[in-house]
């Protein structure tokens, strides 16, 4: 996995997100209309695709797509 793969998966999950808009340093809450539903979608996608359980605090502390990617990487192999 790499950050580009994660970006493609996030773009797929959020219908109103145009392909190619997200970058590793994108602040995802500013690109999509952020809501608790979107937070749950992202948490579920990370669990399904990477078997990583993100907590609400993990998501709150993540500002960019790169932050989410780094979080996933930190849990891999544990």
Buried (B, 14 or more C-beta within 10 A) or exposed (E): EEBEEBBEBBBEBBEEBEEEEBEBEBEBBEBBEEEEEBBEBBBEBBEEBBEBEBEEEBBEEBBBBBBBBEBBBEBEEE
